[in-house]
Amino acid sequence: MINQLPTHPIYQACDIKEADAVAWALTSKDSDLVMYPFKFPELQENEVRIAVLYCGLCQGDVLYGRNKWFNEGDVKYPIVLGHEYF
């Protein structure tokens, strides 16, 4: 499965057994949500890491994920939606 996941500019997709976290992501505007296990990047001195266990989704999230929001064509996949993302 890992070979099928697109690369992300920050988070490194990995096998679920080695993952620091798992998110549900869209890999394209037409995809279903897929499990996206990943490794965290190294924290910098001026950064903190916060565990988000749940988030809300609204119609705007869905439209953005499907690339039908205001700036059509600007969505970079894979993307994890939710109000904590924005």
PDB file of N, CA, C and O in Angstrom:
ATOM      1  N   MET A   1       0.817  -1.201   0.000  1.00  0.00           N
ATOM      2  CA  MET A   1       0.000   0.000   0.000  1.00  0.00           C
ATOM      3  C   MET A   1       0.855   1.257   0.000  1.00  0.00           C
ATOM      4  O   MET A   1       0.503   2.228  -0.670  1.00  0.00           O
ATOM      5  N   ILE A   2       1.956   1.273   0.720  1.00  0.00           N
ATOM      6  CA  ILE A   2       2.813   2.454   0.807  1.00  0.00           C
ATOM      7  C   ILE A   2       3.258   2.935  -0.572  1.00  0.00           C
ATOM      8  O   ILE A   2       3.365   4.141  -0.798  1.00  0.00           O
ATOM      9  N   ASN A   3       3.517   2.011  -1.495  1.00  0.00           N
ATOM     10  CA  ASN A   3       3.960   2.395  -2.833  1.00  0.00           C
ATOM     11  C   ASN A   3       2.885   3.139  -3.605  1.00  0.00           C
ATOM     12  O   ASN A   3       3.199   3.850  -4.559  1.00  0.00           O
ATOM     13  N   GLN A   4       1.625   2.993  -3.215  1.00  0.00           N
ATOM     14  CA  GLN A   4       0.525   3.647  -3.907  1.00  0.00           C
ATOM     15  C   GLN A   4       0.248   5.043  -3.369  1.00  0.00           C
ATOM     16  O   GLN A   4      -0.474   5.806  -4.011  1.00  0.00           O
ATOM     17  N   LEU A   5       0.796   5.400  -2.218  1.00  0.00           N
ATOM     18  CA  LEU A   5       0.531   6.701  -1.627  1.00  0.00           C
ATOM     19  C   LEU A   5       1.410   7.768  -2.275  1.00  0.00           C
ATOM     20  O   LEU A   5       2.611   7.565  -2.454  1.00  0.00           O
ATOM     21  N   PRO A   6       0.805   8.911  -2.625  1.00  0.00           N
ATOM     22  CA  PRO A   6       1.614   9.980  -3.194  1.00  0.00           C
ATOM     23  C   PRO A   6       2.505  10.600  -2.123  1.00  0.00           C
ATOM     24  O   PRO A   6       2.204  10.528  -0.932  1.00  0.00           O
ATOM     25  N   THR A   7       3.594  11.202  -2.558  1.00  0.00           N
ATOM     26  CA  THR A   7       4.490  11.845  -1.609  1.00  0.00           C
ATOM     27  C   THR A   7       3.913  13.170  -1.147  1.00  0.00           C
ATOM     28  O   THR A   7       3.161  13.826  -1.869  1.00  0.00           O
ATOM     29  N   HIS A   8       4.270  13.544   0.045  1.00  0.00           N
ATOM     30  CA  HIS A   8       3.860  14.810   0.642  1.00  0.00           C
ATOM     31  C   HIS A   8       5.124  15.621   0.861  1.00  0.00           C
ATOM     32  O   HIS A   8       6.167  15.046   1.173  1.00  0.00           O
ATOM     33  N   PRO A   9       5.066  16.958   0.705  1.00  0.00           N
ATOM     34  CA  PRO A   9       6.292  17.755   0.850  1.00  0.00           C
ATOM     35  C   PRO A   9       6.871  17.776   2.269  1.00  0.00           C
ATOM     36  O   PRO A   9       8.048  18.092   2.440  1.00  0.00           O
ATOM     37  N   ILE A  10       6.075  17.449   3.283  1.00  0.00           N
ATOM     38  CA  ILE A  10       6.548  17.506   4.673  1.00  0.00           C
ATOM     39  C   ILE A  10       6.534  16.140   5.335  1.00  0.00           C
ATOM     40  O   ILE A  10       7.511  15.752   5.975  1.00  0.00           O
ATOM     41  N   TYR A  11       5.441  15.406   5.190  1.00  0.00           N
ATOM     42  CA  TYR A  11       5.269  14.142   5.899  1.00  0.00           C
ATOM     43  C   TYR A  11       5.662  12.965   5.022  1.00  0.00           C
ATOM     44  O   TYR A  11       5.265  12.884   3.859  1.00  0.00           O
ATOM     45  N   GLN A  12       6.441  12.059   5.583  1.00  0.00           N
ATOM     46  CA  GLN A  12       6.923  10.890   4.845  1.00  0.00           C
ATOM     47  C   GLN A  12       5.970   9.723   5.069  1.00  0.00           C
ATOM     48  O   GLN A  12       5.842   9.230   6.189  1.00  0.00           O
ATOM     49  N   ALA A  13       5.301   9.282   4.006  1.00  0.00           N
ATOM     50  CA  ALA A  13       4.424   8.120   4.107  1.00  0.00           C
ATOM     51  C   ALA A  13       5.266   6.899   4.442  1.00  0.00           C
ATOM     52  O   ALA A  13       6.406   6.775   3.995  1.00  0.00           O
ATOM     53  N   CYS A  14       4.691   6.001   5.233  1.00  0.00           N
ATOM     54  CA  CYS A  14       5.438   4.813   5.654  1.00  0.00           C
ATOM     55  C   CYS A  14       4.476   3.668   5.920  1.00  0.00           C
ATOM     56  O   CYS A  14       3.260   3.840   5.829  1.00  0.00           O
ATOM     57  N   ASP A  15       5.010   2.516   6.243  1.00  0.00           N
ATOM     58  CA  ASP A  15       4.203   1.369   6.638  1.00  0.00           C
ATOM     59  C   ASP A  15       3.513   1.700   7.960  1.00  0.00           C
ATOM     60  O   ASP A  15       4.101   2.364   8.814  1.00  0.00           O
ATOM     61  N   ILE A  16       2.301   1.254   8.129  1.00  0.00           N
ATOM     62  CA  ILE A  16       1.523   1.595   9.326  1.00  0.00           C
ATOM     63  C   ILE A  16       2.203   1.132  10.616  1.00  0.00           C
ATOM     64  O   ILE A  16       2.019   1.756  11.661  1.00  0.00           O
ATOM     65  N   LYS A  17       2.977   0.061  10.564  1.00  0.00           N
ATOM     66  CA  LYS A  17       3.670  -0.434  11.755  1.00  0.00           C
ATOM     67  C   LYS A  17       4.781   0.506  12.206  1.00  0.00           C
ATOM     68  O   LYS A  17       5.183   0.475  13.369  1.00  0.00           O
ATOM     69  N   GLU A  18       5.281   1.343  11.298  1.00  0.00           N
ATOM     70  CA  GLU A  18       6.366   2.276  11.608  1.00  0.00           C
ATOM     71  C   GLU A  18       5.873   3.710  11.774  1.00  0.00           C
ATOM     72  O   GLU A  18       6.675   4.605  12.040  1.00  0.00           O
ATOM     73  N   ALA A  19       4.572   3.946  11.624  1.00  0.00           N
ATOM     74  CA  ALA A  19       4.020   5.294  11.584  1.00  0.00           C
ATOM     75  C   ALA A  19       3.995   5.965  12.957  1.00  0.00           C
ATOM     76  O   ALA A  19       3.767   5.320  13.980  1.00  0.00           O
ATOM     77  N   ASP A  20       4.236   7.275  12.951  1.00  0.00           N
ATOM     78  CA  ASP A  20       4.044   8.100  14.142  1.00  0.00           C
ATOM     79  C   ASP A  20       2.569   8.457  14.287  1.00  0.00           C
ATOM     80  O   ASP A  20       2.075   8.648  15.399  1.00  0.00           O
ATOM     81  N   ALA A  21       1.868   8.547  13.155  1.00  0.00           N
ATOM     82  CA  ALA A  21       0.447   8.909  13.150  1.00  0.00           C
ATOM     83  C   ALA A  21      -0.192   8.395  11.866  1.00  0.00           C
ATOM     84  O   ALA A  21       0.493   8.006  10.921  1.00  0.00           O
ATOM     85  N   VAL A  22      -1.525   8.404  11.856  1.00  0.00           N
ATOM     86  CA  VAL A  22      -2.286   7.995  10.682  1.00  0.00           C
ATOM     87  C   VAL A  22      -3.379   9.035  10.458  1.00  0.00           C
ATOM     88  O   VAL A  22      -4.062   9.447  11.396  1.00  0.00           O
ATOM     89  N   ALA A  23      -3.532   9.450   9.216  1.00  0.00           N
ATOM     90  CA  ALA A  23      -4.588  10.399   8.862  1.00  0.00           C
ATOM     91  C   ALA A  23      -5.409   9.805   7.725  1.00  0.00           C
ATOM     92  O   ALA A  23      -4.968   8.881   7.041  1.00  0.00           O
ATOM     93  N   TRP A  24      -6.598  10.342   7.536  1.00  0.00           N
ATOM     94  CA  TRP A  24      -7.413   9.972   6.383  1.00  0.00           C
ATOM     95  C   TRP A  24      -7.249  11.086   5.364  1.00  0.00           C
ATOM     96  O   TRP A  24      -7.552  12.245   5.650  1.00  0.00           O
ATOM     97  N   ALA A  25      -6.770  10.740   4.179  1.00  0.00           N
ATOM     98  CA  ALA A  25      -6.403  11.744   3.184  1.00  0.00           C
ATOM     99  C   ALA A  25      -7.080  11.491   1.843  1.00  0.00           C
ATOM    100  O   ALA A  25      -7.444  10.365   1.505  1.00  0.00           O
ATOM    101  N   LEU A  26      -7.235  12.579   1.093  1.00  0.00           N
ATOM    102  CA  LEU A  26      -7.613  12.479  -0.310  1.00  0.00           C
ATOM    103  C   LEU A  26      -6.329  12.521  -1.118  1.00  0.00           C
ATOM    104  O   LEU A  26      -5.462  13.359  -0.869  1.00  0.00           O
ATOM    105  N   THR A  27      -6.203  11.634  -2.072  1.00  0.00           N
ATOM    106  CA  THR A  27      -4.998  11.610  -2.901  1.00  0.00           C
ATOM    107  C   THR A  27      -5.221  12.272  -4.256  1.00  0.00           C
ATOM    108  O   THR A  27      -4.268  12.493  -5.004  1.00  0.00           O
ATOM    109  N   SER A  28      -6.465  12.587  -4.572  1.00  0.00           N
ATOM    110  CA  SER A  28      -6.816  13.330  -5.782  1.00  0.00           C
ATOM    111  C   SER A  28      -8.222  13.880  -5.583  1.00  0.00           C
ATOM    112  O   SER A  28      -8.898  13.530  -4.616  1.00  0.00           O
ATOM    113  N   LYS A  29      -8.659  14.733  -6.488  1.00  0.00           N
ATOM    114  CA  LYS A  29      -9.995  15.317  -6.333  1.00  0.00           C
ATOM    115  C   LYS A  29     -11.105  14.286  -6.463  1.00  0.00           C
ATOM    116  O   LYS A  29     -12.217  14.514  -5.987  1.00  0.00           O
ATOM    117  N   ASP A  30     -10.823  13.161  -7.097  1.00  0.00           N
ATOM    118  CA  ASP A  30     -11.840  12.134  -7.311  1.00  0.00           C
ATOM    119  C   ASP A  30     -11.675  10.905  -6.423  1.00  0.00           C
ATOM    120  O   ASP A  30     -12.471   9.971  -6.518  1.00  0.00           O
ATOM    121  N   SER A  31     -10.652  10.887  -5.557  1.00  0.00           N
ATOM    122  CA  SER A  31     -10.376   9.686  -4.758  1.00  0.00           C
ATOM    123  C   SER A  31     -11.305   9.570  -3.558  1.00  0.00           C
ATOM    124  O   SER A  31     -11.907  10.548  -3.115  1.00  0.00           O
ATOM    125  N   ASP A  32     -11.404   8.367  -3.055  1.00  0.00           N
ATOM    126  CA  ASP A  32     -12.028   8.147  -1.756  1.00  0.00           C
ATOM    127  C   ASP A  32     -10.975   8.479  -0.705  1.00  0.00           C
ATOM    128  O   ASP A  32      -9.791   8.589  -1.023  1.00  0.00           O
ATOM    129  N   LEU A  33     -11.402   8.637   0.545  1.00  0.00           N
ATOM    130  CA  LEU A  33     -10.433   8.828   1.630  1.00  0.00           C
ATOM    131  C   LEU A  33      -9.613   7.556   1.785  1.00  0.00           C
ATOM    132  O   LEU A  33     -10.152   6.451   1.727  1.00  0.00           O
ATOM    133  N   VAL A  34      -8.322   7.715   1.982  1.00  0.00           N
ATOM    134  CA  VAL A  34      -7.438   6.567   2.197  1.00  0.00           C
ATOM    135  C   VAL A  34      -6.652   6.772   3.484  1.00  0.00           C
ATOM    136  O   VAL A  34      -6.371   7.903   3.881  1.00  0.00           O
ATOM    137  N   MET A  35      -6.306   5.678   4.123  1.00  0.00           N
ATOM    138  CA  MET A  35      -5.484   5.739   5.321  1.00  0.00           C
ATOM    139  C   MET A  35      -4.074   6.146   4.902  1.00  0.00           C
ATOM    140  O   MET A  35      -3.485   5.541   4.006  1.00  0.00           O
ATOM    141  N   TYR A  36      -3.536   7.180   5.560  1.00  0.00           N
ATOM    142  CA  TYR A  36      -2.223   7.716   5.193  1.00  0.00           C
ATOM    143  C   TYR A  36      -1.309   7.684   6.420  1.00  0.00           C
ATOM    144  O   TYR A  36      -1.221   8.672   7.149  1.00  0.00           O
ATOM    145  N   PRO A  37      -0.626   6.552   6.654  1.00  0.00           N
ATOM    146  CA  PRO A  37       0.319   6.479   7.768  1.00  0.00           C
ATOM    147  C   PRO A  37       1.580   7.271   7.417  1.00  0.00           C
ATOM    148  O   PRO A  37       2.061   7.220   6.284  1.00  0.00           O
ATOM    149  N   PHE A  38       2.111   8.006   8.405  1.00  0.00           N
ATOM    150  CA  PHE A  38       3.274   8.840   8.108  1.00  0.00           C
ATOM    151  C   PHE A  38       4.176   9.028   9.324  1.00  0.00           C
ATOM    152  O   PHE A  38       3.779   8.791  10.465  1.00  0.00           O
ATOM    153  N   LYS A  39       5.395   9.458   9.040  1.00  0.00           N
ATOM    154  CA  LYS A  39       6.388   9.799  10.063  1.00  0.00           C
ATOM    155  C   LYS A  39       6.388  11.310  10.233  1.00  0.00           C
ATOM    156  O   LYS A  39       6.238  12.053   9.262  1.00  0.00           O
ATOM    157  N   PHE A  40       6.559  11.763  11.478  1.00  0.00           N
ATOM    158  CA  PHE A  40       6.681  13.200  11.728  1.00  0.00           C
ATOM    159  C   PHE A  40       8.053  13.691  11.303  1.00  0.00           C
ATOM    160  O   PHE A  40       9.038  12.964  11.431  1.00  0.00           O
ATOM    161  N   PRO A  41       8.128  14.918  10.800  1.00  0.00           N
ATOM    162  CA  PRO A  41       9.445  15.500  10.543  1.00  0.00           C
ATOM    163  C   PRO A  41      10.092  15.898  11.871  1.00  0.00           C
ATOM    164  O   PRO A  41       9.408  16.010  12.889  1.00  0.00           O
ATOM    165  N   GLU A  42      11.377  16.106  11.858  1.00  0.00           N
ATOM    166  CA  GLU A  42      12.111  16.555  13.042  1.00  0.00           C
ATOM    167  C   GLU A  42      11.588  17.936  13.464  1.00  0.00           C
ATOM    168  O   GLU A  42      11.429  18.823  12.626  1.00  0.00           O
ATOM    169  N   LEU A  43      11.324  18.112  14.757  1.00  0.00           N
ATOM    170  CA  LEU A  43      10.873  19.421  15.252  1.00  0.00           C
ATOM    171  C   LEU A  43      12.032  20.416  15.272  1.00  0.00           C
ATOM    172  O   LEU A  43      13.159  20.069  15.625  1.00  0.00           O
ATOM    173  N   GLN A  44      11.739  21.643  14.893  1.00  0.00           N
ATOM    174  CA  GLN A  44      12.708  22.726  14.979  1.00  0.00           C
ATOM    175  C   GLN A  44      12.596  23.381  16.351  1.00  0.00           C
ATOM    176  O   GLN A  44      11.635  23.121  17.076  1.00  0.00           O
ATOM    177  N   GLU A  45      13.551  24.222  16.722  1.00  0.00           N
ATOM    178  CA  GLU A  45      13.558  24.876  18.038  1.00  0.00           C
ATOM    179  C   GLU A  45      12.307  25.703  18.299  1.00  0.00           C
ATOM    180  O   GLU A  45      11.855  25.791  19.440  1.00  0.00           O
ATOM    181  N   ASN A  46      11.748  26.302  17.275  1.00  0.00           N
ATOM    182  CA  ASN A  46      10.598  27.196  17.437  1.00  0.00           C
ATOM    183  C   ASN A  46       9.267  26.509  17.133  1.00  0.00           C
ATOM    184  O   ASN A  46       8.276  27.194  16.878  1.00  0.00           O
ATOM    185  N   GLU A  47       9.216  25.173  17.152  1.00  0.00           N
ATOM    186  CA  GLU A  47       8.004  24.432  16.831  1.00  0.00           C
ATOM    187  C   GLU A  47       7.540  23.572  18.007  1.00  0.00           C
ATOM    188  O   GLU A  47       8.330  23.192  18.871  1.00  0.00           O
ATOM    189  N   VAL A  48       6.243  23.277  18.016  1.00  0.00           N
ATOM    190  CA  VAL A  48       5.655  22.343  18.982  1.00  0.00           C
ATOM    191  C   VAL A  48       4.804  21.353  18.196  1.00  0.00           C
ATOM    192  O   VAL A  48       4.399  21.634  17.068  1.00  0.00           O
ATOM    193  N   ARG A  49       4.539  20.219  18.781  1.00  0.00           N
ATOM    194  CA  ARG A  49       3.667  19.227  18.156  1.00  0.00           C
ATOM    195  C   ARG A  49       2.458  19.037  19.060  1.00  0.00           C
ATOM    196  O   ARG A  49       2.604  18.824  20.263  1.00  0.00           O
ATOM    197  N   ILE A  50       1.265  19.114  18.478  1.00  0.00           N
ATOM    198  CA  ILE A  50       0.016  18.975  19.212  1.00  0.00           C
ATOM    199  C   ILE A  50      -0.740  17.786  18.637  1.00  0.00           C
ATOM    200  O   ILE A  50      -0.890  17.678  17.420  1.00  0.00           O
ATOM    201  N   ALA A  51      -1.215  16.899  19.493  1.00  0.00           N
ATOM    202  CA  ALA A  51      -1.983  15.735  19.043  1.00  0.00           C
ATOM    203  C   ALA A  51      -3.436  16.143  18.832  1.00  0.00           C
ATOM    204  O   ALA A  51      -4.101  16.578  19.772  1.00  0.00           O
ATOM    205  N   VAL A  52      -3.931  16.006  17.611  1.00  0.00           N
ATOM    206  CA  VAL A  52      -5.329  16.251  17.285  1.00  0.00           C
ATOM    207  C   VAL A  52      -5.967  14.885  17.069  1.00  0.00           C
ATOM    208  O   VAL A  52      -5.605  14.161  16.141  1.00  0.00           O
ATOM    209  N   LEU A  53      -6.908  14.544  17.922  1.00  0.00           N
ATOM    210  CA  LEU A  53      -7.536  13.228  17.829  1.00  0.00           C
ATOM    211  C   LEU A  53      -8.788  13.233  16.968  1.00  0.00           C
ATOM    212  O   LEU A  53      -9.112  12.228  16.334  1.00  0.00           O
ATOM    213  N   TYR A  54      -9.491  14.354  16.940  1.00  0.00           N
ATOM    214  CA  TYR A  54     -10.723  14.459  16.172  1.00  0.00           C
ATOM    215  C   TYR A  54     -10.787  15.852  15.554  1.00  0.00           C
ATOM    216  O   TYR A  54     -10.206  16.803  16.077  1.00  0.00           O
ATOM    217  N   CYS A  55     -11.496  15.957  14.443  1.00  0.00           N
ATOM    218  CA  CYS A  55     -11.716  17.271  13.852  1.00  0.00           C
ATOM    219  C   CYS A  55     -13.070  17.265  13.176  1.00  0.00           C
ATOM    220  O   CYS A  55     -13.647  16.210  12.913  1.00  0.00           O
ATOM    221  N   GLY A  56     -13.563  18.442  12.903  1.00  0.00           N
ATOM    222  CA  GLY A  56     -14.840  18.570  12.221  1.00  0.00           C
ATOM    223  C   GLY A  56     -14.638  18.833  10.742  1.00  0.00           C
ATOM    224  O   GLY A  56     -13.654  19.455  10.341  1.00  0.00           O
ATOM    225  N   LEU A  57     -15.564  18.362   9.942  1.00  0.00           N
ATOM    226  CA  LEU A  57     -15.565  18.641   8.511  1.00  0.00           C
ATOM    227  C   LEU A  57     -16.841  19.388   8.162  1.00  0.00           C
ATOM    228  O   LEU A  57     -17.914  19.072   8.676  1.00  0.00           O
ATOM    229  N   CYS A  58     -16.724  20.365   7.300  1.00  0.00           N
ATOM    230  CA  CYS A  58     -17.905  21.078   6.830  1.00  0.00           C
ATOM    231  C   CYS A  58     -17.956  20.994   5.308  1.00  0.00           C
ATOM    232  O   CYS A  58     -17.061  20.436   4.673  1.00  0.00           O
ATOM    233  N   GLN A  59     -18.993  21.544   4.747  1.00  0.00           N
ATOM    234  CA  GLN A  59     -19.153  21.505   3.288  1.00  0.00           C
ATOM    235  C   GLN A  59     -17.979  22.197   2.588  1.00  0.00           C
ATOM    236  O   GLN A  59     -17.564  21.778   1.508  1.00  0.00           O
ATOM    237  N   GLY A  60     -17.444  23.258   3.205  1.00  0.00           N
ATOM    238  CA  GLY A  60     -16.285  23.944   2.625  1.00  0.00           C
ATOM    239  C   GLY A  60     -15.082  23.029   2.525  1.00  0.00           C
ATOM    240  O   GLY A  60     -14.358  23.061   1.530  1.00  0.00           O
ATOM    241  N   ASP A  61     -14.861  22.210   3.547  1.00  0.00           N
ATOM    242  CA  ASP A  61     -13.760  21.235   3.503  1.00  0.00           C
ATOM    243  C   ASP A  61     -13.935  20.270   2.333  1.00  0.00           C
ATOM    244  O   ASP A  61     -12.992  19.983   1.596  1.00  0.00           O
ATOM    245  N   VAL A  62     -15.154  19.782   2.184  1.00  0.00           N
ATOM    246  CA  VAL A  62     -15.432  18.827   1.113  1.00  0.00           C
ATOM    247  C   VAL A  62     -15.222  19.482  -0.251  1.00  0.00           C
ATOM    248  O   VAL A  62     -14.604  18.890  -1.135  1.00  0.00           O
ATOM    249  N   LEU A  63     -15.732  20.696  -0.423  1.00  0.00           N
ATOM    250  CA  LEU A  63     -15.553  21.402  -1.695  1.00  0.00           C
ATOM    251  C   LEU A  63     -14.078  21.662  -1.973  1.00  0.00           C
ATOM    252  O   LEU A  63     -13.624  21.498  -3.105  1.00  0.00           O
ATOM    253  N   TYR A  64     -13.329  22.062  -0.959  1.00  0.00           N
ATOM    254  CA  TYR A  64     -11.898  22.303  -1.133  1.00  0.00           C
ATOM    255  C   TYR A  64     -11.183  21.015  -1.521  1.00  0.00           C
ATOM    256  O   TYR A  64     -10.376  21.007  -2.451  1.00  0.00           O
ATOM    257  N   GLY A  65     -11.476  19.926  -0.815  1.00  0.00           N
ATOM    258  CA  GLY A  65     -10.849  18.642  -1.102  1.00  0.00           C
ATOM    259  C   GLY A  65     -11.164  18.119  -2.489  1.00  0.00           C
ATOM    260  O   GLY A  65     -10.350  17.429  -3.103  1.00  0.00           O
ATOM    261  N   ARG A  66     -12.340  18.448  -2.978  1.00  0.00           N
ATOM    262  CA  ARG A  66     -12.748  18.030  -4.328  1.00  0.00           C
ATOM    263  C   ARG A  66     -12.334  19.058  -5.384  1.00  0.00           C
ATOM    264  O   ARG A  66     -12.697  18.935  -6.554  1.00  0.00           O
ATOM    265  N   ASN A  67     -11.571  20.070  -4.964  1.00  0.00           N
ATOM    266  CA  ASN A  67     -11.039  21.107  -5.858  1.00  0.00           C
ATOM    267  C   ASN A  67     -12.154  21.906  -6.521  1.00  0.00           C
ATOM    268  O   ASN A  67     -12.080  22.231  -7.706  1.00  0.00           O
ATOM    269  N   LYS A  68     -13.202  22.223  -5.733  1.00  0.00           N
ATOM    270  CA  LYS A  68     -14.331  22.997  -6.245  1.00  0.00           C
ATOM    271  C   LYS A  68     -14.557  24.257  -5.420  1.00  0.00           C
ATOM    272  O   LYS A  68     -15.651  24.821  -5.435  1.00  0.00           O
ATOM    273  N   TRP A  69     -13.545  24.696  -4.711  1.00  0.00           N
ATOM    274  CA  TRP A  69     -13.644  25.891  -3.883  1.00  0.00           C
ATOM    275  C   TRP A  69     -13.231  27.088  -4.719  1.00  0.00           C
ATOM    276  O   TRP A  69     -13.151  26.967  -5.941  1.00  0.00           O
ATOM    277  N   PHE A  70     -12.967  28.234  -4.120  1.00  0.00           N
ATOM    278  CA  PHE A  70     -12.690  29.467  -4.852  1.00  0.00           C
ATOM    279  C   PHE A  70     -11.491  29.380  -5.791  1.00  0.00           C
ATOM    280  O   PHE A  70     -11.578  29.812  -6.941  1.00  0.00           O
ATOM    281  N   ASN A  71     -10.391  28.836  -5.326  1.00  0.00           N
ATOM    282  CA  ASN A  71      -9.163  28.793  -6.119  1.00  0.00           C
ATOM    283  C   ASN A  71      -8.988  27.429  -6.770  1.00  0.00           C
ATOM    284  O   ASN A  71      -8.036  26.709  -6.472  1.00  0.00           O
ATOM    285  N   GLU A  72      -9.892  27.087  -7.639  1.00  0.00           N
ATOM    286  CA  GLU A  72      -9.850  25.775  -8.286  1.00  0.00           C
ATOM    287  C   GLU A  72      -8.481  25.544  -8.920  1.00  0.00           C
ATOM    288  O   GLU A  72      -7.956  26.414  -9.616  1.00  0.00           O
ATOM    289  N   GLY A  73      -7.909  24.370  -8.675  1.00  0.00           N
ATOM    290  CA  GLY A  73      -6.614  24.032  -9.221  1.00  0.00           C
ATOM    291  C   GLY A  73      -5.463  24.237  -8.251  1.00  0.00           C
ATOM    292  O   GLY A  73      -4.337  23.826  -8.534  1.00  0.00           O
ATOM    293  N   ASP A  74      -5.729  24.874  -7.097  1.00  0.00           N
ATOM    294  CA  ASP A  74      -4.668  25.167  -6.129  1.00  0.00           C
ATOM    295  C   ASP A  74      -4.431  24.065  -5.107  1.00  0.00           C
ATOM    296  O   ASP A  74      -3.464  24.141  -4.350  1.00  0.00           O
ATOM    297  N   VAL A  75      -5.273  23.054  -5.059  1.00  0.00           N
ATOM    298  CA  VAL A  75      -5.159  22.012  -4.045  1.00  0.00           C
ATOM    299  C   VAL A  75      -3.955  21.127  -4.343  1.00  0.00           C
ATOM    300  O   VAL A  75      -3.767  20.665  -5.468  1.00  0.00           O
ATOM    301  N   LYS A  76      -3.143  20.902  -3.310  1.00  0.00           N
ATOM    302  CA  LYS A  76      -1.979  20.019  -3.422  1.00  0.00           C
ATOM    303  C   LYS A  76      -2.300  18.709  -2.702  1.00  0.00           C
ATOM    304  O   LYS A  76      -2.578  18.712  -1.503  1.00  0.00           O
ATOM    305  N   TYR A  77      -2.263  17.617  -3.414  1.00  0.00           N
ATOM    306  CA  TYR A  77      -2.579  16.304  -2.846  1.00  0.00           C
ATOM    307  C   TYR A  77      -1.297  15.560  -2.516  1.00  0.00           C
ATOM    308  O   TYR A  77      -0.285  15.757  -3.189  1.00  0.00           O
ATOM    309  N   PRO A  78      -1.316  14.716  -1.502  1.00  0.00           N
ATOM    310  CA  PRO A  78      -2.440  14.319  -0.653  1.00  0.00           C
ATOM    311  C   PRO A  78      -2.790  15.439   0.323  1.00  0.00           C
ATOM    312  O   PRO A  78      -1.939  16.241   0.708  1.00  0.00           O
ATOM    313  N   ILE A  79      -4.062  15.474   0.712  1.00  0.00           N
ATOM    314  CA  ILE A  79      -4.535  16.494   1.643  1.00  0.00           C
ATOM    315  C   ILE A  79      -5.416  15.848   2.702  1.00  0.00           C
ATOM    316  O   ILE A  79      -6.243  14.985   2.407  1.00  0.00           O
ATOM    317  N   VAL A  80      -5.220  16.281   3.937  1.00  0.00           N
ATOM    318  CA  VAL A  80      -6.053  15.856   5.066  1.00  0.00           C
ATOM    319  C   VAL A  80      -6.932  17.040   5.410  1.00  0.00           C
ATOM    320  O   VAL A  80      -6.436  18.126   5.707  1.00  0.00           O
ATOM    321  N   LEU A  81      -8.232  16.830   5.369  1.00  0.00           N
ATOM    322  CA  LEU A  81      -9.175  17.922   5.601  1.00  0.00           C
ATOM    323  C   LEU A  81      -9.599  17.996   7.062  1.00  0.00           C
ATOM    324  O   LEU A  81      -9.476  17.023   7.806  1.00  0.00           O
ATOM    325  N   GLY A  82     -10.091  19.140   7.455  1.00  0.00           N
ATOM    326  CA  GLY A  82     -10.579  19.368   8.807  1.00  0.00           C
ATOM    327  C   GLY A  82     -10.224  20.761   9.239  1.00  0.00           C
ATOM    328  O   GLY A  82      -9.252  21.336   8.751  1.00  0.00           O
ATOM    329  N   HIS A  83     -10.987  21.308  10.140  1.00  0.00           N
ATOM    330  CA  HIS A  83     -10.770  22.691  10.551  1.00  0.00           C
ATOM    331  C   HIS A  83      -9.440  22.911  11.226  1.00  0.00           C
ATOM    332  O   HIS A  83      -8.936  24.033  11.213  1.00  0.00           O
ATOM    333  N   GLU A  84      -8.850  21.890  11.814  1.00  0.00           N
ATOM    334  CA  GLU A  84      -7.526  22.043  12.401  1.00  0.00           C
ATOM    335  C   GLU A  84      -6.456  22.179  11.320  1.00  0.00           C
ATOM    336  O   GLU A  84      -5.359  22.664  11.598  1.00  0.00           O
ATOM    337  N   TYR A  85      -6.754  21.764  10.110  1.00  0.00           N
ATOM    338  CA  TYR A  85      -5.808  21.842   9.001  1.00  0.00           C
ATOM    339  C   TYR A  85      -5.614  23.291   8.556  1.00  0.00           C
ATOM    340  O   TYR A  85      -4.492  23.698   8.255  1.00  0.00           O
ATOM    341  N   PHE A  86      -6.683  24.063   8.512  1.00  0.00           N
ATOM    342  CA  PHE A  86      -6.619  25.406   7.939  1.00  0.00           C
ATOM    343  C   PHE A  86      -6.018  26.399   8.879  1.00  0.00           C
ATOM    344  O   PHE A  86      -5.897  27.576   8.539  1.00  0.00           O
TER     345      PHE A  86
END
